Amino acid sequence: MHIYGRNWKRRELEARVGKIETIGGVRRFRIEDGPEHGVELIQVRNGAGLTYYLNASRALDISLAEYRGVPLSWHSVNGDVHPAYYNPDGTEWSRTAAGGLLMTCGLTQVGSPCQDGEDKLGIHGRIHHTPTRDVSAYGFWDGDDYHMQIRGIMQESRIFAENMQLTREIKTRLGENKIVIHDTVENIGFQTTPFMILYHFNFGFPLMTENTIIEFPSHQVIPRDQHIPVDGFDRWQTPEVNYQERVYYHQIDQAKVNDNLATVYIRNSSFPIEAGNGKIPVTVRLAWNIDNLPNLIQWKMPAAGVYALGIEPANCHVEGRVAERNNKTLIMLEPGESKHYYLELEIVEE
């Protein structure tokens, strides 16, 4: 593996430390204060600058992510509040949405509140507030490479209705500034079920500044709301009081897709790394397989006190289940049917 400026073999590193976790590894924590009391976090350190925390109380979503001690992710005013406070009604989701590098939305509803038959559906569904079971978090050697792997299962179910299971596996290799996500969603019930999923990646200050440019793999950009201008979707700005959120739908350009992977680049020419020689160019690369995530939604919200960019690969849009049904774009998962998802995030100094 390559770390600390050179390539090392396993035994060379083991000879220099009492435990490999001195350099990087996996640790589990429990928060003991305030509305975050009882939340279980899993820290992953890769030894090359990347540190992130998985929230086992919330679908193994990713909370704080840092590069060389500097935050990459955006966090809501709520913090990592315990999911017991979750209220599914209307827009009450926003009172306990944690933010962080990743919030998973779904599994049977994404986007605006609506009523689909007898189902009253709140914003963005339940999965972000669903605790993980059968959690495993460990590191292991494969030859001269050390891997950190976290796995868990979430279930969204109710009597006489949906029974959906999300199995999530997240991997990072020592010395490599990359997060790899493998998800499988399966309908383990016995009736055809609406299926909506959106990966709400959130980026914030100081990655997002006036120096930040976003590059999308799109050939057309369509505002969700007609009055919103397209101009400026790929640039950032200073915080603005009373800024109204902007949501854009990106039509992916197949000419910009490689090996079925679409990629968004977030480039900051002066990322403030304190431990080095001042500011350096840093790029965050987010890629995903478009086979089952063909849609790309952008949430631009540089409002004062929020200041967040959302990059959101999805199998739907964000008007809610009823709109998807009316547009004949609602995906239905048959009993026993499963869908597989691959996403990766990488930090590169340029």
C-alpha positions as CSV (number, residue, x, y, z in Angstrom):
1,M,0.0,0.0,0.0
2,H,1.0,3.6,-0.5
3,I,1.1,5.7,2.6
4,Y,3.3,8.4,4.1
5,G,5.0,9.1,0.8
6,R,6.1,5.5,-0.1
7,N,4.9,2.0,-0.7
8,W,4.9,-0.4,2.3
9,K,4.5,-4.1,2.8
10,R,2.3,-5.5,5.6
11,R,5.1,-6.7,7.7
12,E,7.1,-3.5,7.3
13,L,4.2,-1.5,8.8
14,E,3.4,-4.1,11.5
15,A,7.0,-3.9,12.7
16,R,6.6,-0.2,13.3
17,V,3.4,0.0,15.3
18,G,1.8,-1.9,18.2
19,K,-1.6,-2.0,16.5
20,I,-2.4,-1.1,12.9
21,E,-5.2,1.1,14.3
22,T,-2.4,3.6,15.2
23,I,-2.3,4.4,11.5
24,G,-5.9,3.8,10.5
25,G,-8.9,1.6,11.3
26,V,-12.4,1.3,12.6
27,R,-13.8,2.3,16.0
28,R,-17.3,2.4,17.5
29,F,-18.7,5.2,19.7
30,R,-22.0,6.1,21.4
31,I,-23.0,9.7,22.0
32,E,-24.2,10.4,25.5
33,D,-25.5,14.0,25.5
34,G,-28.7,15.9,24.5
35,P,-31.0,14.7,21.7
36,E,-28.1,12.8,20.2
37,H,-28.0,10.6,23.3
38,G,-27.8,6.9,22.4
39,V,-26.7,7.4,18.8
40,E,-24.1,4.9,17.6
41,L,-21.3,6.1,15.4
42,I,-18.5,4.2,13.6
43,Q,-15.3,6.1,12.9
44,V,-13.2,5.1,9.8
45,R,-9.7,6.5,9.5
46,N,-7.7,5.7,6.4
47,G,-4.3,7.0,7.5
48,A,-3.9,9.2,4.4
49,G,-6.2,12.1,5.4
50,L,-9.7,10.8,5.1
51,T,-11.8,10.3,8.3
52,Y,-15.6,9.7,8.3
53,Y,-18.3,8.6,10.7
54,L,-21.1,6.2,9.9
55,N,-24.3,6.5,11.8
56,A,-25.5,3.0,12.8
57,S,-28.6,4.5,14.3
58,R,-29.5,5.9,10.9
59,A,-29.1,3.4,8.0
60,L,-25.3,3.6,8.1
61,D,-25.6,7.0,6.6
62,I,-22.4,9.0,6.6
63,S,-22.2,11.9,9.2
64,L,-19.0,14.0,9.4
65,A,-16.4,13.5,6.7
66,E,-13.0,15.3,6.9
67,Y,-9.9,15.4,4.8
68,R,-6.7,16.2,6.7
69,G,-8.8,17.6,9.5
70,V,-10.9,19.9,7.4
71,P,-14.7,19.2,6.9
72,L,-16.0,18.2,3.5
73,S,-19.6,17.5,4.6
74,W,-22.6,19.8,5.4
75,H,-24.5,19.3,8.6
76,S,-28.0,20.5,9.5
77,V,-28.8,22.5,12.6
78,N,-30.3,19.3,14.1
79,G,-27.0,17.4,14.5
80,D,-27.0,13.6,14.8
81,V,-30.3,13.6,16.7
82,H,-31.6,10.2,17.7
83,P,-34.1,8.8,15.3
84,A,-36.6,8.2,18.2
85,Y,-37.5,11.9,17.7
86,Y,-38.5,11.3,14.1
87,N,-42.0,12.5,13.0
88,P,-43.1,11.3,9.6
89,D,-45.9,13.8,9.0
90,G,-45.6,16.3,6.2
91,T,-42.3,18.2,6.3
92,E,-41.5,17.2,9.9
93,W,-38.6,15.1,8.5
94,S,-36.6,18.4,8.4
95,R,-36.7,18.6,12.2
96,T,-34.5,15.5,12.6
97,A,-32.7,15.2,9.2
98,A,-29.1,15.1,10.2
99,G,-27.3,16.2,7.1
100,G,-23.8,14.7,6.9
101,L,-22.0,13.5,3.9
102,L,-24.9,11.1,3.0
103,M,-28.6,10.9,3.8
104,T,-30.4,8.1,2.2
105,C,-34.0,8.9,1.1
106,G,-36.6,6.3,0.4
107,L,-37.5,3.4,0.3
108,T,-41.1,3.9,-0.8
109,Q,-41.2,7.7,-0.9
110,V,-38.8,10.4,-1.9
111,G,-39.5,14.2,-2.2
112,S,-42.5,16.3,-1.4
113,P,-45.2,15.2,1.0
114,C,-48.3,13.7,-0.6
115,Q,-51.2,11.3,-0.1
116,D,-51.1,8.1,-2.3
117,G,-54.4,6.4,-1.7
118,E,-54.6,5.8,2.1
119,D,-50.9,6.4,2.6
120,K,-50.0,9.8,4.0
121,L,-46.4,10.2,2.9
122,G,-43.9,12.7,4.5
123,I,-40.9,14.2,2.9
124,H,-38.1,11.9,1.8
125,G,-39.4,8.7,3.4
126,R,-38.3,6.7,6.5
127,I,-35.0,5.1,5.7
128,H,-32.7,7.9,6.9
129,H,-34.3,7.4,10.4
130,T,-34.1,3.6,10.4
131,P,-31.6,2.0,12.8
132,T,-29.2,-0.6,11.5
133,R,-29.1,-4.3,12.6
134,D,-26.5,-7.0,12.2
135,V,-23.8,-4.4,12.1
136,S,-20.3,-5.6,11.5
137,A,-17.3,-3.2,11.5
138,Y,-13.8,-4.5,11.1
139,G,-10.5,-4.2,9.3
140,F,-8.6,-7.0,7.6
141,W,-5.5,-7.6,5.5
142,D,-5.6,-8.8,1.9
143,G,-2.0,-9.4,1.0
144,D,-0.2,-6.0,1.7
145,D,-3.5,-4.0,1.6
146,Y,-5.5,-3.3,4.7
147,H,-9.3,-2.9,4.2
148,M,-11.9,-1.4,6.5
149,Q,-15.4,-2.7,6.0
150,I,-18.7,-1.9,7.6
151,R,-21.9,-3.8,6.8
152,G,-25.5,-3.7,8.1
153,I,-29.1,-4.3,7.3
154,M,-32.1,-1.9,7.5
155,Q,-35.7,-2.9,7.1
156,E,-38.7,-0.7,6.2
157,S,-41.8,-2.7,6.9
158,R,-45.4,-2.7,8.2
159,I,-48.2,-5.3,8.6
160,F,-50.2,-5.8,5.4
161,A,-47.9,-3.5,3.4
162,E,-44.3,-3.1,2.3
163,N,-41.4,-5.2,3.6
164,M,-38.3,-3.8,2.0
165,Q,-34.7,-4.5,3.1
166,L,-31.6,-2.5,2.4
167,T,-28.2,-4.2,2.9
168,R,-25.4,-1.8,2.9
169,E,-21.6,-2.4,2.7
170,I,-19.1,0.4,2.9
171,K,-15.4,0.0,2.3
172,T,-12.2,2.0,2.5
173,R,-8.6,0.9,2.0
174,L,-5.7,2.2,4.1
175,G,-3.8,4.8,2.2
176,E,-6.6,5.4,-0.3
177,N,-8.8,8.5,0.0
178,K,-11.9,6.7,-1.3
179,I,-15.3,5.5,0.1
180,V,-17.0,2.7,-1.8
181,I,-20.7,2.0,-1.2
182,H,-22.4,-1.3,-2.3
183,D,-26.1,-1.4,-1.6
184,T,-28.8,-4.0,-2.3
185,V,-32.5,-3.3,-1.9
186,E,-34.8,-6.3,-1.9
187,N,-38.5,-6.7,-1.6
188,I,-38.7,-9.5,0.9
189,G,-42.4,-9.3,1.2
190,F,-45.1,-10.9,-1.0
191,Q,-46.7,-8.0,-2.7
192,T,-45.6,-5.6,-5.4
193,T,-44.3,-2.4,-3.7
194,P,-43.5,1.2,-4.8
195,F,-39.7,1.7,-4.7
196,M,-38.0,5.1,-4.6
197,I,-34.4,5.8,-3.6
198,L,-32.2,8.9,-3.6
199,Y,-28.6,9.3,-2.3
200,H,-28.5,12.8,-0.8
201,F,-24.8,13.7,-0.7
202,N,-24.2,17.0,1.1
203,F,-21.1,19.2,0.8
204,G,-20.4,22.3,2.9
205,F,-17.9,24.9,4.0
206,P,-14.9,25.1,3.6
207,L,-15.1,22.8,0.6
208,M,-17.8,25.1,-0.7
209,T,-16.6,28.6,-1.1
210,E,-16.5,31.4,-3.8
211,N,-13.6,29.5,-5.3
212,T,-15.6,26.3,-5.8
213,I,-16.7,25.0,-9.2
214,I,-18.9,22.0,-9.8
215,E,-18.6,19.9,-13.0
216,F,-21.6,17.8,-14.0
217,P,-21.9,14.9,-16.5
218,S,-24.9,16.6,-18.1
219,H,-26.0,17.9,-21.5
220,Q,-29.1,19.7,-20.2
221,V,-30.1,21.3,-16.9
222,I,-33.8,21.8,-16.1
223,P,-34.9,23.8,-13.0
224,R,-37.6,22.1,-11.0
225,D,-39.4,25.4,-10.6
226,Q,-39.8,27.4,-13.8
227,H,-38.9,30.8,-12.2
228,I,-35.5,29.6,-11.2
229,P,-32.6,30.7,-13.5
230,V,-30.3,28.0,-14.9
231,D,-27.3,30.4,-14.8
232,G,-25.0,29.8,-11.9
233,F,-25.9,26.2,-11.2
234,D,-22.3,25.1,-11.5
235,R,-20.8,27.9,-9.3
236,W,-20.8,28.7,-5.6
237,Q,-21.1,32.1,-3.7
238,T,-21.0,33.9,-0.4
239,P,-23.9,33.1,2.0
240,E,-27.1,35.0,1.2
241,V,-29.8,35.8,3.7
242,N,-33.3,34.6,2.6
243,Y,-31.9,32.7,-0.4
244,Q,-34.6,30.4,-1.8
245,E,-33.5,26.8,-2.5
246,R,-32.9,25.8,-6.1
247,V,-33.4,22.3,-7.4
248,Y,-32.1,21.2,-10.8
249,Y,-32.7,18.1,-12.8
250,H,-29.6,17.1,-14.9
251,Q,-30.0,15.1,-18.1
252,I,-26.9,12.9,-18.1
253,D,-24.7,13.0,-21.2
254,Q,-23.9,9.4,-22.2
255,A,-20.7,10.6,-23.9
256,K,-19.5,11.6,-20.4
257,V,-20.3,8.2,-18.9
258,N,-17.4,5.7,-18.5
259,D,-18.0,2.0,-17.6
260,N,-21.6,2.9,-16.7
261,L,-20.3,5.5,-14.1
262,A,-21.4,9.1,-14.1
263,T,-19.2,11.5,-12.2
264,V,-19.6,14.9,-10.6
265,Y,-16.4,16.9,-9.7
266,I,-16.4,19.5,-7.0
267,R,-13.2,21.5,-7.4
268,N,-11.8,24.0,-4.8
269,S,-8.6,25.7,-5.9
270,S,-7.7,26.8,-2.4
271,F,-8.7,24.2,0.1
272,P,-7.6,25.2,3.6
273,I,-5.4,22.4,4.7
274,E,-3.8,23.6,8.0
275,A,-1.2,20.9,8.3
276,G,0.6,21.6,5.1
277,N,1.9,24.7,3.3
278,G,-1.3,26.5,3.3
279,K,-4.1,26.2,0.7
280,I,-4.0,23.7,-2.1
281,P,-6.3,22.6,-5.0
282,V,-8.6,19.7,-3.9
283,T,-11.2,17.9,-5.9
284,V,-14.0,15.7,-4.6
285,R,-15.1,13.1,-7.1
286,L,-18.5,11.4,-6.7
287,A,-19.3,8.6,-9.1
288,W,-22.2,6.1,-9.4
289,N,-23.5,3.4,-11.6
290,I,-26.3,4.8,-13.7
291,D,-28.0,1.4,-14.5
292,N,-30.3,1.7,-11.5
293,L,-29.7,5.4,-10.7
294,P,-30.4,7.2,-14.0
295,N,-31.5,10.5,-12.5
296,L,-29.3,13.3,-11.1
297,I,-30.8,16.0,-8.9
298,Q,-28.9,19.0,-7.6
299,W,-29.9,20.9,-4.5
300,K,-28.3,24.4,-4.3
301,M,-28.8,26.1,-1.0
302,P,-26.1,28.8,-0.1
303,A,-28.5,30.5,2.3
304,A,-26.9,32.0,5.4
305,G,-27.1,29.4,8.2
306,V,-27.4,26.5,5.7
307,Y,-24.8,26.8,3.0
308,A,-25.2,23.4,1.4
309,L,-24.8,21.7,-1.9
310,G,-26.7,18.5,-2.5
311,I,-25.7,16.0,-5.2
312,E,-28.4,13.4,-5.5
313,P,-28.2,10.3,-7.7
314,A,-31.7,8.7,-7.7
315,N,-34.2,6.4,-9.4
316,C,-36.9,9.1,-9.3
317,H,-37.4,12.9,-9.0
318,V,-38.4,14.8,-5.9
319,E,-42.1,15.7,-6.3
320,G,-43.2,12.6,-4.4
321,R,-44.7,9.3,-5.0
322,V,-48.0,10.5,-6.4
323,A,-46.2,12.6,-9.1
324,E,-44.1,9.6,-10.1
325,R,-47.2,7.5,-10.3
326,N,-49.0,10.2,-12.4
327,N,-46.0,10.5,-14.7
328,K,-45.8,6.7,-15.1
329,T,-42.3,6.7,-13.8
330,L,-42.9,5.1,-10.5
331,I,-40.7,2.0,-10.1
332,M,-42.4,-1.1,-8.6
333,L,-40.4,-3.9,-6.9
334,E,-41.8,-7.3,-7.3
335,P,-41.8,-9.9,-4.4
336,G,-38.3,-11.3,-4.2
337,E,-36.8,-8.8,-6.7
338,S,-33.7,-6.9,-5.8
339,K,-31.7,-3.9,-7.1
340,H,-28.0,-3.3,-6.7
341,Y,-26.2,0.0,-6.3
342,Y,-22.6,1.1,-6.5
343,L,-21.3,4.6,-5.6
344,E,-17.8,5.9,-4.8
345,L,-16.4,9.1,-3.4
346,E,-12.8,10.1,-3.7
347,I,-10.7,13.1,-2.6
348,V,-7.8,14.1,-4.8
349,E,-5.1,16.8,-4.4
350,E,-4.4,18.4,-7.7
